[in-house]
Amino acid sequence: MIKITLKEYKKWYKKQQKGICTAYKEYKMDLINSISENGILIVIAGVFLYTYITDRKTNKERDLMFNESLKLLSEGNQNIAKILDLLNINACNNDKLLREHDERSIKMNERNIQMNEILLNLVKLSEKQERKEIRKEKREEEKKGE
């Protein structure tokens, strides 16, 4: 074990304190020198950090608003999809109705043609009947005139 006297210890302690103070003073001087040499860079870095931190807060708010907008847009897209489905169903129903209408109109046209043929036949028959009656009347008149 090393034995140290009180005087020696005090001397050693003062040297240590002096060294700490000089190291602290040197640290302060180095800090001041670096600030004076690189002050603009430090200011720029500080401004960058400040804007970065404030932008993070505003970006979070903006992201929340953006997410709400996306939710509204997705709901709108779902509504549009439903409406398009309904329009597609309506278009299919309209096509079906138009086909049925066309088929009915074709059948009606065929019936009209048949009715017209029947009417023509009736007219021909009535004309034929009239001619027969006219001939019969002429024969009767001829017989009376004899």
N, CA and C atoms as an extended XYZ file, in Angstrom:
438
Properties=species:S:1:pos:R:3:atomname:S:1:resname:S:1:resid:I:1 pbc="F F F"
N         0.808       -1.175        0.000 N   MET     1
C         0.000        0.000        0.000 CA  MET     1
C         0.856        1.245        0.000 C   MET     1
N         0.394        2.216       -0.714 N   ILE     2
C         1.134        3.464       -0.815 CA  ILE     2
C         0.601        4.410        0.243 C   ILE     2
N         1.527        5.002        0.957 N   LYS     3
C         1.122        5.954        1.987 CA  LYS     3
C         1.387        7.348        1.474 C   LYS     3
N         0.344        8.183        1.562 N   ILE     4
C         0.443        9.564        1.095 CA  ILE     4
C         0.127       10.457        2.284 C   ILE     4
N         0.877       11.509        2.381 N   THR     5
C         0.608       12.444        3.461 CA  THR     5
C        -0.484       13.381        3.032 C   THR     5
N        -1.010       14.086        4.017 N   LEU     6
C        -2.109       15.022        3.761 CA  LEU     6
C        -1.655       16.148        2.851 C   LEU     6
N        -0.448       16.639        3.000 N   LYS     7
C         0.063       17.723        2.166 CA  LYS     7
C         0.161       17.270        0.708 C   LYS     7
N         0.679       16.076        0.555 N   GLU     8
C         0.831       15.559       -0.790 CA  GLU     8
C        -0.539       15.385       -1.464 C   GLU     8
N        -1.480       14.913       -0.686 N   TYR     9
C        -2.820       14.730       -1.224 CA  TYR     9
C        -3.434       16.057       -1.635 C   TYR     9
N        -3.267       17.119       -0.812 N   LYS    10
C        -3.811       18.448       -1.126 CA  LYS    10
C        -3.189       18.985       -2.395 C   LYS    10
N        -1.864       18.797       -2.532 N   LYS    11
C        -1.184       19.268       -3.743 CA  LYS    11
C        -1.753       18.549       -4.974 C   LYS    11
N        -1.860       17.219       -4.829 N   TRP    12
C        -2.388       16.422       -5.934 CA  TRP    12
C        -3.813       16.834       -6.277 C   TRP    12
N        -4.653       17.077       -5.273 N   TYR    13
C        -6.045       17.475       -5.481 CA  TYR    13
C        -6.135       18.821       -6.171 C   TYR    13
N        -5.280       19.796       -5.769 N   LYS    14
C        -5.273       21.128       -6.402 CA  LYS    14
C        -4.888       21.009       -7.865 C   LYS    14
N        -3.926       20.148       -8.165 N   LYS    15
C        -3.522       19.945       -9.552 CA  LYS    15
C        -4.675       19.368      -10.368 C   LYS    15
N        -5.370       18.448       -9.775 N   GLN    16
C        -6.514       17.841      -10.451 CA  GLN    16
C        -7.596       18.887      -10.708 C   GLN    16
N        -7.878       19.707       -9.706 N   GLN    17
C        -8.897       20.745       -9.861 CA  GLN    17
C        -8.474       21.747      -10.919 C   GLN    17
N        -7.213       22.101      -10.917 N   LYS    18
C        -6.702       23.051      -11.902 CA  LYS    18
C        -6.825       22.457      -13.307 C   LYS    18
N        -6.527       21.165      -13.423 N   GLY    19
C        -6.621       20.485      -14.708 CA  GLY    19
C        -8.061       20.415      -15.204 C   GLY    19
N        -8.991       20.171      -14.269 N   ILE    20
C       -10.403       20.127      -14.639 CA  ILE    20
C       -10.856       21.498      -15.093 C   ILE    20
N       -10.469       22.522      -14.363 N   CYS    21
C       -10.859       23.895      -14.734 CA  CYS    21
C       -10.272       24.275      -16.074 C   CYS    21
N        -9.013       23.934      -16.298 N   THR    22
C        -8.417       24.282      -17.588 CA  THR    22
C        -9.062       23.483      -18.708 C   THR    22
N        -9.405       22.209      -18.435 N   ALA    23
C       -10.076       21.407      -19.453 CA  ALA    23
C       -11.444       21.989      -19.768 C   ALA    23
N       -12.157       22.439      -18.732 N   TYR    24
C       -13.467       23.050      -18.930 CA  TYR    24
C       -13.337       24.338      -19.716 C   TYR    24
N       -12.316       25.132      -19.345 N   LYS    25
C       -12.072       26.403      -20.059 CA  LYS    25
C       -11.713       26.119      -21.514 C   LYS    25
N       -10.879       25.098      -21.737 N   GLU    26
C       -10.512       24.737      -23.099 CA  GLU    26
C       -11.748       24.267      -23.885 C   GLU    26
N       -12.588       23.498      -23.220 N   TYR    27
C       -13.829       23.032      -23.855 CA  TYR    27
C       -14.696       24.212      -24.244 C   TYR    27
N       -14.824       25.181      -23.335 N   LYS    28
C       -15.610       26.389      -23.641 CA  LYS    28
C       -15.011       27.135      -24.816 C   LYS    28
N       -13.709       27.282      -24.825 N   MET    29
C       -13.047       28.010      -25.908 CA  MET    29
C       -13.225       27.273      -27.241 C   MET    29
N       -13.088       25.954      -27.183 N   ASP    30
C       -13.294       25.172      -28.410 CA  ASP    30
C       -14.717       25.336      -28.921 C   ASP    30
N       -15.672       25.315      -27.975 N   LEU    31
C       -17.066       25.497      -28.355 CA  LEU    31
C       -17.293       26.872      -28.962 C   LEU    31
N       -16.756       27.890      -28.359 N   ILE    32
C       -16.908       29.265      -28.882 CA  ILE    32
C       -16.228       29.374      -30.234 C   ILE    32
N       -15.040       28.795      -30.380 N   ASN    33
C       -14.338       28.843      -31.668 CA  ASN    33
C       -15.136       28.122      -32.756 C   ASN    33
N       -15.678       26.949      -32.414 N   SER    34
C       -16.442       26.213      -33.426 CA  SER    34
C       -17.717       26.969      -33.798 C   SER    34
N       -18.347       27.627      -32.800 N   ILE    35
C       -19.553       28.423      -33.118 CA  ILE    35
C       -19.175       29.586      -34.011 C   ILE    35
N       -18.055       30.253      -33.720 N   SER    36
C       -17.671       31.403      -34.542 CA  SER    36
C       -17.280       30.963      -35.951 C   SER    36
N       -16.646       29.794      -36.060 N   GLU    37
C       -16.241       29.329      -37.377 CA  GLU    37
C       -17.422       28.741      -38.157 C   GLU    37
N       -18.262       28.018      -37.460 N   ASN    38
C       -19.333       27.313      -38.132 CA  ASN    38
C       -20.706       27.832      -37.708 C   ASN    38
N       -20.816       29.077      -37.381 N   GLY    39
C       -22.071       29.649      -36.889 CA  GLY    39
C       -23.210       29.535      -37.887 C   GLY    39
N       -22.908       29.813      -39.133 N   ILE    40
C       -23.950       29.775      -40.157 CA  ILE    40
C       -24.483       28.355      -40.301 C   ILE    40
N       -23.566       27.381      -40.273 N   LEU    41
C       -24.004       25.992      -40.390 CA  LEU    41
C       -24.857       25.589      -39.193 C   LEU    41
N       -24.481       26.058      -38.023 N   ILE    42
C       -25.246       25.724      -36.829 CA  ILE    42
C       -26.630       26.357      -36.900 C   ILE    42
N       -26.696       27.600      -37.358 N   VAL    43
C       -27.995       28.276      -37.501 CA  VAL    43
C       -28.852       27.539      -38.519 C   VAL    43
N       -28.255       27.159      -39.627 N   ILE    44
C       -29.006       26.436      -40.654 CA  ILE    44
C       -29.499       25.095      -40.108 C   ILE    44
N       -28.630       24.399      -39.380 N   ALA    45
C       -29.032       23.123      -38.795 CA  ALA    45
C       -30.166       23.339      -37.794 C   ALA    45
N       -30.084       24.395      -37.010 N   GLY    46
C       -31.154       24.690      -36.049 CA  GLY    46
C       -32.462       24.988      -36.751 C   GLY    46
N       -32.403       25.782      -37.815 N   VAL    47
C       -33.616       26.091      -38.573 CA  VAL    47
C       -34.178       24.819      -39.194 C   VAL    47
N       -33.286       23.961      -39.710 N   PHE    48
C       -33.733       22.699      -40.286 CA  PHE    48
C       -34.439       21.842      -39.241 C   PHE    48
N       -33.840       21.717      -38.054 N   LEU    49
C       -34.467       20.927      -37.002 CA  LEU    49
C       -35.815       21.514      -36.595 C   LEU    49
N       -35.875       22.841      -36.500 N   TYR    50
C       -37.137       23.485      -36.123 CA  TYR    50
C       -38.212       23.209      -37.174 C   TYR    50
N       -37.885       23.399      -38.439 N   THR    51
C       -38.890       23.160      -39.493 CA  THR    51
C       -39.255       21.688      -39.577 C   THR    51
N       -38.277       20.819      -39.359 N   TYR    52
C       -38.565       19.379      -39.393 CA  TYR    52
C       -39.557       19.005      -38.309 C   TYR    52
N       -39.353       19.503      -37.109 N   ILE    53
C       -40.238       19.170      -35.991 CA  ILE    53
C       -41.626       19.764      -36.201 C   ILE    53
N       -41.698       21.024      -36.624 N   THR    54
C       -43.019       21.636      -36.834 CA  THR    54
C       -43.734       20.999      -38.021 C   THR    54
N       -42.975       20.635      -39.060 N   ASP    55
C       -43.596       19.980      -40.210 CA  ASP    55
C       -44.133       18.603      -39.853 C   ASP    55
N       -43.481       17.908      -38.954 N   ARG    56
C       -43.994       16.605      -38.534 CA  ARG    56
C       -45.366       16.756      -37.905 C   ARG    56
N       -45.536       17.806      -37.103 N   LYS    57
C       -46.839       18.026      -36.477 CA  LYS    57
C       -47.890       18.353      -37.534 C   LYS    57
N       -47.556       19.266      -38.442 N   THR    58
C       -48.534       19.635      -39.468 CA  THR    58
C       -48.768       18.482      -40.437 C   THR    58
N       -47.721       17.676      -40.686 N   ASN    59
C       -47.899       16.515      -41.570 CA  ASN    59
C       -48.832       15.500      -40.952 C   ASN    59
N       -48.765       15.324      -39.636 N   LYS    60
C       -49.693       14.399      -38.986 CA  LYS    60
C       -51.121       14.884      -39.153 C   LYS    60
N       -51.329       16.200      -38.959 N   GLU    61
C       -52.674       16.750      -39.141 CA  GLU    61
C       -53.115       16.592      -40.594 C   GLU    61
N       -52.202       16.870      -41.515 N   ARG    62
C       -52.523       16.759      -42.930 CA  ARG    62
C       -52.817       15.306      -43.296 C   ARG    62
N       -52.046       14.375      -42.715 N   ASP    63
C       -52.284       12.953      -42.976 CA  ASP    63
C       -53.657       12.524      -42.462 C   ASP    63
N       -54.047       13.036      -41.299 N   LEU    64
C       -55.380       12.717      -40.781 CA  LEU    64
C       -56.459       13.227      -41.720 C   LEU    64
N       -56.302       14.468      -42.191 N   MET    65
C       -57.284       15.028      -43.119 CA  MET    65
C       -57.265       14.241      -44.431 C   MET    65
N       -56.076       13.848      -44.879 N   PHE    66
C       -55.951       13.073      -46.109 CA  PHE    66
C       -56.639       11.721      -45.956 C   PHE    66
N       -56.455       11.079      -44.794 N   ASN    67
C       -57.115        9.788      -44.557 CA  ASN    67
C       -58.627        9.940      -44.539 C   ASN    67
N       -59.126       11.031      -43.942 N   GLU    68
C       -60.572       11.268      -43.961 CA  GLU    68
C       -61.063       11.451      -45.388 C   GLU    68
N       -60.287       12.192      -46.177 N   SER    69
C       -60.661       12.396      -47.582 CA  SER    69
C       -60.680       11.067      -48.332 C   SER    69
N       -59.682       10.224      -48.048 N   LEU    70
C       -59.643        8.912      -48.702 CA  LEU    70
C       -60.839        8.064      -48.311 C   LEU    70
N       -61.239        8.136      -47.047 N   LYS    71
C       -62.419        7.389      -46.610 CA  LYS    71
C       -63.655        7.868      -47.352 C   LYS    71
N       -63.798        9.202      -47.462 N   LEU    72
C       -64.954        9.746      -48.175 CA  LEU    72
C       -64.928        9.331      -49.642 C   LEU    72
N       -63.738        9.361      -50.239 N   LEU    73
C       -63.629        8.955      -51.641 CA  LEU    73
C       -63.965        7.480      -51.822 C   LEU    73
N       -63.523        6.652      -50.882 N   SER    74
C       -63.836        5.227      -51.020 CA  SER    74
C       -65.332        4.988      -50.851 C   SER    74
N       -65.972        5.723      -49.940 N   GLU    75
C       -67.427        5.594      -49.803 CA  GLU    75
C       -68.115        6.055      -51.081 C   GLU    75
N       -67.616        7.161      -51.642 N   GLY    76
C       -68.179        7.640      -52.909 CA  GLY    76
C       -67.993        6.625      -54.023 C   GLY    76
N       -66.822        5.992      -54.074 N   ASN    77
C       -66.571        4.967      -55.094 CA  ASN    77
C       -67.500        3.780      -54.914 C   ASN    77
N       -67.743        3.402      -53.656 N   GLN    78
C       -68.667        2.294      -53.418 CA  GLN    78
C       -70.066        2.679      -53.872 C   GLN    78
N       -70.477        3.920      -53.602 N   ASN    79
C       -71.801        4.365      -54.040 CA  ASN    79
C       -71.877        4.374      -55.564 C   ASN    79
N       -70.821        4.825      -56.203 N   ILE    80
C       -70.799        4.845      -57.670 CA  ILE    80
C       -70.883        3.426      -58.211 C   ILE    80
N       -70.178        2.487      -57.564 N   ALA    81
C       -70.228        1.087      -58.017 CA  ALA    81
C       -71.641        0.532      -57.893 C   ALA    81
N       -72.316        0.851      -56.771 N   LYS    82
C       -73.698        0.393      -56.599 CA  LYS    82
C       -74.599        0.983      -57.676 C   LYS    82
N       -74.423        2.278      -57.943 N   ILE    83
C       -75.248        2.951      -58.950 CA  ILE    83
C       -74.997        2.332      -60.330 C   ILE    83
N       -73.725        2.047      -60.631 N   LEU    84
C       -73.420        1.425      -61.924 CA  LEU    84
C       -74.025        0.036      -62.026 C   LEU    84
N       -74.012       -0.699      -60.928 N   ASP    85
C       -74.671       -2.010      -60.937 CA  ASP    85
C       -76.163       -1.860      -61.219 C   ASP    85
N       -76.784       -0.882      -60.543 N   LEU    86
C       -78.214       -0.656      -60.773 CA  LEU    86
C       -78.483       -0.236      -62.211 C   LEU    86
N       -77.613        0.616      -62.756 N   LEU    87
C       -77.772        1.029      -64.154 CA  LEU    87
C       -77.617       -0.161      -65.096 C   LEU    87
N       -76.671       -1.036      -64.792 N   ASN    88
C       -76.477       -2.228      -65.623 CA  ASN    88
C       -77.716       -3.110      -65.574 C   ASN    88
N       -78.268       -3.318      -64.380 N   ILE    89
C       -79.487       -4.123      -64.245 CA  ILE    89
C       -80.635       -3.466      -65.004 C   ILE    89
N       -80.752       -2.132      -64.865 N   ASN    90
C       -81.810       -1.400      -65.556 CA  ASN    90
C       -81.641       -1.520      -67.074 C   ASN    90
N       -80.386       -1.428      -67.544 N   ALA    91
C       -80.140       -1.549      -68.984 CA  ALA    91
C       -80.516       -2.947      -69.465 C   ALA    91
N       -80.172       -3.965      -68.684 N   CYS    92
C       -80.542       -5.340      -69.061 CA  CYS    92
C       -82.060       -5.496      -69.110 C   CYS    92
N       -82.734       -4.931      -68.105 N   ASN    93
C       -84.200       -5.005      -68.090 CA  ASN    93
C       -84.789       -4.266      -69.284 C   ASN    93
N       -84.220       -3.092      -69.607 N   ASN    94
C       -84.711       -2.337      -70.762 CA  ASN    94
C       -84.492       -3.114      -72.051 C   ASN    94
N       -83.335       -3.765      -72.167 N   ASP    95
C       -83.084       -4.583      -73.358 CA  ASP    95
C       -84.119       -5.702      -73.463 C   ASP    95
N       -84.384       -6.332      -72.335 N   LYS    96
C       -85.370       -7.416      -72.323 CA  LYS    96
C       -86.747       -6.890      -72.722 C   LYS    96
N       -87.111       -5.738      -72.157 N   LEU    97
C       -88.416       -5.152      -72.497 CA  LEU    97
C       -88.480       -4.768      -73.977 C   LEU    97
N       -87.389       -4.218      -74.487 N   LEU    98
C       -87.375       -3.843      -75.904 CA  LEU    98
C       -87.494       -5.073      -76.801 C   LEU    98
N       -86.793       -6.160      -76.436 N   ARG    99
C       -86.909       -7.386      -77.220 CA  ARG    99
C       -88.341       -7.909      -77.193 C   ARG    99
N       -88.939       -7.914      -75.994 N   GLU   100
C       -90.326       -8.369      -75.881 CA  GLU   100
C       -91.239       -7.477      -76.713 C   GLU   100
N       -90.994       -6.178      -76.656 N   HIS   101
C       -91.812       -5.242      -77.453 CA  HIS   101
C       -91.640       -5.515      -78.937 C   HIS   101
N       -90.393       -5.711      -79.355 N   ASP   102
C       -90.149       -6.010      -80.764 CA  ASP   102
C       -90.831       -7.304      -81.186 C   ASP   102
N       -90.731       -8.333      -80.322 N   GLU   103
C       -91.395       -9.606      -80.651 CA  GLU   103
C       -92.903       -9.423      -80.749 C   GLU   103
N       -93.472       -8.642      -79.820 N   ARG   104
C       -94.917       -8.388      -79.883 CA  ARG   104
C       -95.283       -7.605      -81.125 C   ARG   104
N       -94.440       -6.622      -81.469 N   SER   105
C       -94.770       -5.840      -82.667 CA  SER   105
C       -94.654       -6.700      -83.926 C   SER   105
N       -93.687       -7.626      -83.951 N   ILE   106
C       -93.573       -8.536      -85.091 CA  ILE   106
C       -94.818       -9.421      -85.175 C   ILE   106
N       -95.243       -9.953      -84.016 N   LYS   107
C       -96.460      -10.773      -84.005 CA  LYS   107
C       -97.665       -9.957      -84.443 C   LYS   107
N       -97.735       -8.709      -83.972 N   MET   108
C       -98.857       -7.839      -84.360 CA  MET   108
C       -98.819       -7.583      -85.860 C   MET   108
N       -97.635       -7.361      -86.409 N   ASN   109
C       -97.517       -7.151      -87.852 CA  ASN   109
C       -97.957       -8.394      -88.616 C   ASN   109
N       -97.560       -9.560      -88.122 N   GLU   110
C       -97.992      -10.804      -88.773 CA  GLU   110
C       -99.507      -10.938      -88.697 C   GLU   110
N      -100.087      -10.628      -87.549 N   ARG   111
C      -101.546      -10.693      -87.407 CA  ARG   111
C      -102.217       -9.671      -88.328 C   ARG   111
N      -101.631       -8.490      -88.404 N   ASN   112
C      -102.196       -7.469      -89.299 CA  ASN   112
C      -102.153       -7.947      -90.751 C   ASN   112
N      -101.028       -8.567      -91.110 N   ILE   113
C      -100.947       -9.098      -92.483 CA  ILE   113
C      -102.015      -10.157      -92.699 C   ILE   113
N      -102.190      -11.060      -91.701 N   GLN   114
C      -103.215      -12.088      -91.814 CA  GLN   114
C      -104.598      -11.450      -91.879 C   GLN   114
N      -104.837      -10.450      -91.057 N   MET   115
C      -106.132       -9.759      -91.079 CA  MET   115
C      -106.365       -9.089      -92.430 C   MET   115
N      -105.319       -8.483      -92.960 N   ASN   116
C      -105.447       -7.848      -94.273 CA  ASN   116
C      -105.758       -8.879      -95.357 C   ASN   116
N      -105.125      -10.022      -95.280 N   GLU   117
C      -105.410      -11.087      -96.240 CA  GLU   117
C      -106.853      -11.555      -96.107 C   GLU   117
N      -107.289      -11.710      -94.850 N   ILE   118
C      -108.678      -12.117      -94.622 CA  ILE   118
C      -109.634      -11.073      -95.173 C   ILE   118
N      -109.313       -9.799      -94.887 N   LEU   119
C      -110.164       -8.726      -95.404 CA  LEU   119
C      -110.179       -8.710      -96.924 C   LEU   119
N      -109.013       -8.905      -97.534 N   LEU   120
C      -108.965       -8.953      -98.992 CA  LEU   120
C      -109.802      -10.116      -99.521 C   LEU   120
N      -109.693      -11.251      -98.873 N   ASN   121
C      -110.491      -12.407      -99.294 CA  ASN   121
C      -111.986      -12.115      -99.132 C   ASN   121
N      -112.343      -11.451      -98.005 N   LEU   122
C      -113.745      -11.087      -97.798 CA  LEU   122
C      -114.224      -10.114      -98.860 C   LEU   122
N      -113.373       -9.150      -99.175 N   VAL   123
C      -113.752       -8.185     -100.209 CA  VAL   123
C      -113.918       -8.900     -101.548 C   VAL   123
N      -113.000       -9.789     -101.855 N   LYS   124
C      -113.101      -10.536     -103.107 CA  LYS   124
C      -114.362      -11.383     -103.125 C   LYS   124
N      -114.630      -12.012     -101.995 N   LEU   125
C      -115.843      -12.831     -101.918 CA  LEU   125
C      -117.089      -11.967     -102.060 C   LEU   125
N      -117.076      -10.821     -101.385 N   SER   126
C      -118.266       -9.960     -101.483 CA  SER   126
C      -118.414       -9.427     -102.906 C   SER   126
N      -117.306       -9.089     -103.549 N   GLU   127
C      -117.369       -8.634     -104.939 CA  GLU   127
C      -117.870       -9.766     -105.836 C   GLU   127
N      -117.356      -10.929     -105.574 N   LYS   128
C      -117.787      -12.091     -106.349 CA  LYS   128
C      -119.271      -12.341     -106.138 C   LYS   128
N      -119.715      -12.218     -104.885 N   GLN   129
C      -121.135      -12.393     -104.558 CA  GLN   129
C      -121.970      -11.327     -105.262 C   GLN   129
N      -121.467      -10.093     -105.221 N   GLU   130
C      -122.192       -9.008     -105.889 CA  GLU   130
C      -122.289       -9.276     -107.391 C   GLU   130
N      -121.198       -9.715     -107.990 N   ARG   131
C      -121.218      -10.015     -109.411 CA  ARG   131
C      -122.223      -11.124     -109.721 C   ARG   131
N      -122.225      -12.116     -108.838 N   LYS   132
C      -123.201      -13.198     -109.041 CA  LYS   132
C      -124.622      -12.654     -108.974 C   LYS   132
N      -124.851      -11.790     -107.982 N   GLU   133
C      -126.191      -11.217     -107.827 CA  GLU   133
C      -126.542      -10.357     -109.038 C   GLU   133
N      -125.529       -9.566     -109.492 N   ILE   134
C      -125.778       -8.728     -110.665 CA  ILE   134
C      -126.088       -9.605     -111.880 C   ILE   134
N      -125.373      -10.676     -112.081 N   ARG   135
C      -125.632      -11.589     -113.190 CA  ARG   135
C      -127.018      -12.226     -113.053 C   ARG   135
N      -127.307      -12.587     -111.811 N   LYS   136
C      -128.605      -13.207     -111.573 CA  LYS   136
C      -129.718      -12.221     -111.903 C   LYS   136
N      -129.521      -10.963     -111.498 N   GLU   137
C      -130.535       -9.945     -111.799 CA  GLU   137
C      -130.644       -9.730     -113.308 C   GLU   137
N      -129.508       -9.713     -113.982 N   LYS   138
C      -129.527       -9.534     -115.437 CA  LYS   138
C      -130.239      -10.702     -116.091 C   LYS   138
N      -130.023      -11.884     -115.660 N   ARG   139
C      -130.685      -13.054     -116.219 CA  ARG   139
C      -132.182      -12.980     -115.980 C   ARG   139
N      -132.527      -12.551     -114.772 N   GLU   140
C      -133.928      -12.426     -114.467 CA  GLU   140
C      -134.593      -11.361     -115.339 C   GLU   140
N      -133.876      -10.273     -115.561 N   GLU   141
C      -134.408       -9.205     -116.407 CA  GLU   141
C      -134.530       -9.694     -117.861 C   GLU   141
N      -133.564      -10.464     -118.258 N   GLU   142
C      -133.596      -10.998     -119.616 CA  GLU   142
C      -134.773      -11.974     -119.765 C   GLU   142
N      -134.986      -12.745     -118.745 N   LYS   143
C      -136.086      -13.695     -118.778 CA  LYS   143
C      -137.395      -12.934     -118.767 C   LYS   143
N      -137.474      -11.878     -118.033 N   LYS   144
C      -138.713      -11.094     -118.006 CA  LYS   144
C      -138.887      -10.373     -119.347 C   LYS   144
N      -137.815       -9.969     -119.914 N   GLY   145
C      -137.908       -9.234     -121.188 CA  GLY   145
C      -138.233      -10.144     -122.349 C   GLY   145
N      -138.155      -11.398     -122.247 N   GLU   146
C      -138.473      -12.315     -123.310 CA  GLU   146
C      -139.891      -12.565     -123.343 C   GLU   146
